[in-house]
Amino acid sequence: MSEDYLKSEESSPLRVNGQKLNERVLLVARFGSHKTSHWNSLKELARLVETAGGEVVGEVTQERDGVDSATYIGAGKAAELAEQVKRDKIQLVVFDHELSPSQNRNLEKLLNTKVLDRTGVILDIFAKHASTREGKLQVELAQLNYLMPRLVGQVSHWSRLAGGIGTLGPGETLLEMERRRLRRRITHLKRELDKVKGQRDQQRKRREKVPMPLISLVGYTNAGKSSLMNQLTEAGVLVEDALFATLDPTVRKVRLPSGRHFLLADTVGFVSKLPHQLIEAFRATLREIGGASLLLHVIDTPQPQLVAQVKVVEQVLDELGFAQKPLMRVFNKMDLAPEVPTELCQDYPYVKVSAHSGSGIEELLEKIDSFLSADARKVVLTLPYEAGNVLNEIYRSCRVLEQEEHDGGIRVIAELGPKFLGKFAEYIE
């Protein structure tokens, strides 16, 4: 049995007799020339902190183009911040930027309190929500890669830093870890994730033997992907008004109006400034996107920053090498926001839906049906009566336009995609 450094939620320093205690959190952001976008980022950070279990009690902002190498915000601003931390009894200061290990340590000494950056908060949330063995492996690997440079020479420092906001991460066990032991753990996690990758590859190969199209849901966190998944498949996926409520992928079969089926995969949501440690750790999970015939980009339409969020998602897809994948924008929550920005209706096909009420779902399925028919060829097949299993597979996987019986067997007119033209070649007239 391998060592597991993930702490249980019950052992979190934010729990007393099983009751969760919110830390008083102060947010800090530095604004450059694009102040509006940073304000939006700060609002999102507040939501992230609340999701992680903290209580945001204030915000501190600074207009500064350059970054101070020692404290990020400069000595003068850090001194002001220290006074506010003491006055307002702040227990945690969170920066809306990734801090270097030395900046993190210097700030903790100056402020005399725990300091986290945006990456640390996101890692904390992922640790809370990972439920499968694969998810926990991925999160722990991301945490340890993030924490490794912050551990060296700072053993006493970890008694304050590693806790996070109710974190389930490595925490106090890091105090006892030597660098070699930590590296061994990282190596072990990578090996275990390689095994997971192998298992996923085997599952993918099995799916390809019955080549049912795979379609993946992608989108910003909390855009409604899980709600849409449930609406389409009755999968019973957790639906929660929280960031990163879904981490572990779900794949379910969906029936289209034509009668054929496809596989629908839910994936982890994206967020602005998504830590590269997480992208790397979740690459095995995100590989499901790479095998998809179509990406459904689910968009939180009422969100004031939906244009920026759309750009974040499609930028991450580009970074992952999926920019050339066929994509359809699915404007969700249309019952709350009937208008869609014109600029988002131009580059890709789109559909307007409400996963909550079910409106627009039929149109979405019809568009998926049409997409899957785009590269299909209309053919005539003649099957012997004893080939009922083949006929059933054609109905499950292809679009059947006509069927009639005659003396020689069953004559079928159907639309077959490239994969099926070869599979059923012996029956094609």
N, C-alpha and C positions, 0 to 999 in steps of 0.2 A: 504493500500500500504506500503510495507516494505521500510525502508531506503536503499538507494543505495549509497555507498561511492566511487563508481568508478567514476573518473573524466572523463569529455569528453576530446577528443583530442584537441578541440579548446582552452580549458583552460590550456593546458600544458604550463609550463614556457619556453618551447623551441619553442613557436609559437608567432609571432608578425604579426598582421594583416593577420592571416591565413597562413603565410609562416613559414615553419619549419627551425629552426636554429640548426645546429649541434654543440654540445659541443666538446671542445678540450679534448680528453681523453688520459690518459697515462695508459698503462697496466703494471702490476707488477706480476712477477711469481718467485716462489722459486723452485729451482731444487735440488732434492736429488740424489740418485744413478742412476736413470733411466732418464738421461738428454734428450735423444731423444724423448721419449714419452711426456715429459713435453713441449718440443719445439712444438710438434704437438698440444698439448692442448692449448698453447699460440696462435697459429695460428687460432685455432677454436674460442678462446675467441675474437680475433679481428673481426672475422666474426659475432659473436654474438652481439658485440658492434655496429658494422655497421648496422646490422639488426634492432637494437633498436633505431638507429638514431644518434649515436655518431660518431665523426670523430677521428680515432686513429692517434695520432701524434707522438707516441713514445712507446718504451718498456724498462722496467727495469727488469733485472734478477738477481737472487742471488743464489749462490751455498751454501746451508746450510742444513744439515740433521735435525737439531732440530728446533722447532718452539718457538718463543719468546711469552710468555703468555700475555705480555702487548701490543706489536705492531706487532706480527707475524714475522717481519723481523729483529727485534732488533733495539736498539736505534741509533746506528751508521748509519745503512742503512737508517733508517727513517729520520735522519737529512740530509743525502745526498739527499734523495727523496724530502724533503721539499725545499731545494735549487733549485732543478730542476723544481719543480712545480711553484715556484715563477718566475724563470728565463724564463720558456717557457709559462707562463700564462695558466697553465693547469686548466681546470674547473672541471674535474672529474678524479679520480684515481680509476681504477678497478683492483681488485686482482683476480688472477686465482685460488682462493681457497675460501672456506667458512670461513668468519671471525666470531669470537664470538662477541656479542654485545659490550663487553668492548674493544676489539681490534679495532672494528669499531669506537667507540667514541674516543679512544686515538689517533688513526691515524688522524681523522678529526681535532682534536685540534692541533696536531703537524704539519700537512700539511696545515692547514687553508684552506681546500677546501673539497668538497663533496667526500665521499669514498663509493664505492659499491663493493660487491664481485660477483663471478660468478653466484651464486644463485639469487642475486638481479637482475642481467641483464636478466637472463632467465625468471624470473617472470615478468619483464617489457615487454618482447616480448610477453609472453602469454597474458598479459593484452591488448596489442595492437590488437592481432589477434582473441581474443574470440568474436564471433558474436551472438551466440544463448544465450538464457537465461541460459541454463545449463552450457555452457562454461564460462559465466561471473561469475556464482555462484562458479564454481570450482576454477577459478583463484583468485577471491576475497578471498575465504577461504584460499587458499595457501598463498596469500600475508599477510593476517592478522595473520596467524600462524607463519609466518616468522618474521613479524614486532613486534609481541606482546612482546617478551623479549627485543627488542630494544627500546620500548616505555617507560618502567618503569623508572621514575626519570629523563627522558631526554626530557622534553617538548620543551625546547628551541632548543635542538639538532635537532628536526624534521623539523624545518623550512628549514634546508639545506639537510637533509638526504632523506626525503620521496619522493622527486621529481623524482628520477630515471632518465632515459634517455627518455624524452618525455613521461613519464609514464601516464597510464590511471588509476593508482592504487589509494589507499586511500589518499595519498598525504597530503595536508595541513589540511584536515578535521581531521586528527589524532591529530592535535594540540589541538583541542577542546574536544577530547574524553577522558572520564574517563575510568579507567580500567574495571569497571563494565559494562559500555556501550559497550566497545569493546568485552567483553566476551559474552554479550547478542547477539551481532551481529554474533559472531562465532557460537553460539548455534542456532540462526535463520538460518544461512547458512546451517548448518548440517541438520536441519529439512527439509529445502527446497530440499537439495540434496537427502535426504531419500525419498521424494515424487517423485523425478526424477527416483530414483532407482525403486520405485514401478511401475511407468509408463513403464520403460524399461522391467521390469519383465512381465508386462501384454502384452506388444508388443511381447516379446519372447514366451509367452504361445500361443498367437494367431498364431505366425509363426509355432509353433510346431504342431498345429492342421492340418496345411498343411505342413508336415515335409519336407520342401525343405532344402537341405544342406546349411550351412553357412560357408563361407571361408573368413578369415580376412587377409588383407594386413598389414604387420608390417615392420619396417625398421628404419634406421637412418634418422634423419630429412634431407629433401632435396634429398632423394635417388630416387625420381621419383614415389612415390606411387600414387599421384593424377593423374599424366600423364598416368600411367598404368590403373588406374580406368577409366579414360576417354576413353582410347583406347578400353577397354573391354566393356564398358557400354554406352558411350556417355552421361555420367552423367553431364557434364558441371561443374565439380569441379574446383575450383580455382587452376591454375597452376602458380607458381611464383618462380623465382630463389631467394628464401629467406628461412632462417631457420624458421621452425614452421609455414609455410604458412597455413597449415591445422590443426585446432584444433578440430573442431566439426565433429563427425563421420557421414559418409554417407553410406547408404546401398542401393544397386541396384541389380536388377535381371540380370543374364547373361545366355545366351543360349549356350549350348555346341554343338559340332559337332554331337553328337548322338541325339540331339533334346531335351534332358532334360535341366532343368534349375537349377541354384543354386543362392544363395544370396551372394553378395560380399560386405564386409564392409571395409571402409578405416578407419584408426586410427591415432592418434597423433604420430608424429615421436619421436624417442628417441635421446639422446645425451649423451656423456660421462659426468660423474658427475651430472646426472639428479637429481635435488633437491628432497629429499624424501617428501617434502611438496606437490609437484606436483603429485608424484606417488600416494600419499594418496588421494588427492583431485580428481584426475582423475580415481580413482579406478572403479567408476560406469561406466564410458565410456569404460575403458579397460576390463570390464567384458564381452564385446562383443567378445573379444579374447577367453575367457573361453568357450563360447558356440560354437566355430568354430570347424568344422570337420577337417580343414586343415589350417595351417598358411602359407601364401606366404611371405617369407622374401625377400623384394625387396632391392637389393644391388646396390650402386652407383659404378659401376665397374671401371671407370676411376680414382676414388678417390685414391690418393697415400696411404692413410691410411685405405683402405677398410678392411684389415684383422683385424685391431684394432676395426673398427666400427662394423664389424660382431660380434666380441666378446662382445662388449658393448650391442648390441641388444639382443643377446641370453642370456647374463648374467641378463639383466633386466627381460626377459621372465621367467628365472629361479626364480628370486626374487618374481615375481608375482604368481609363482606356476604353470606356463605353460610349464615347461621344457619337459614334457612327451607328449605334443601335437604333432601330425604329422606335419612335417615342410618340405617345399620345398624352396630351395634357387632360387631366380629369379635374375640373373645377368643382370641388366638394363644398358642402354646406351652403348650397345655393338658396335654401329656404331662409337663410340669414343675410345673404348678400346677392341680390338679383343681378347686379352689374359686374362685368368683368372688364378689366382694362383692355382696350383695343390692341395695344402692343403685344399682349400675350396670346392673341388669337390669330397670329400671322405666320409664325414659323413652323408650327406643328398642327396636325389635326387635333381637335379638342371636342369635349362633350361636357355638359353641365349636369351635375347630379346632386342629390342629397342622400348620403349613406344612411342618415337618420330616418328620413321619411320614405326612402325608396324611389323618389321621383328621378327620372332620367336613367334608371338602371337598365330598362329595356333598350333604350337607345344606345347605351354603352355596349351592351351585349351584341346588338346588331352591328355596331361599328367594328367590334372585335371580329365578328363573323366575316364581315366584308374584308377586313385586313387579311385574315387567314386564307381567304379565297383569292386574294390578289395574284399570288404566284401559282395558283392551282390550274390544272388543265382538265377540261371536260372530256371524259372518256366513257366508253361503253364496256361493261364487263359482263361476262357470262360465267355463272358459277353453277357447279353441279348441286343438286339438292342436298347432298351429304356435307357440303361445305358451309353449314350454318354458322360455325364459329367464325369463318372468314367474313361472312355477311355481317355478323354482329360487330366485328372489328371495324369494318368499313363504316357502319352507322355511327360507331363511337368516335372515330377519328377523322372522318371525312364528311363532306356535305353530299347527301344523296338527293338527287333531283327527281328520280323516277325509278320505279321498280315494277316489273311484271314477270309473271311465270309463263313458261312455254314448255314444250315437250323435252327440250334438251337441258332444262334447268331454270335458273333465275337470271333474268337480264336486268342489269342495274346501270343507270346513267348517273354518274357521280363526278364531283370535282375532287381531284387528287392532287395534293401537294407533291413536291419533288421527292420526298422521302417515300411516299406511298406508291409512286409510279413504279419504282423498282420492286417494292414489296409485293405488289399485286400484279406484276407484269404478266404472269402466266394466264391471268383471267381476262386481260384486256383484248378486245377484238381488234 
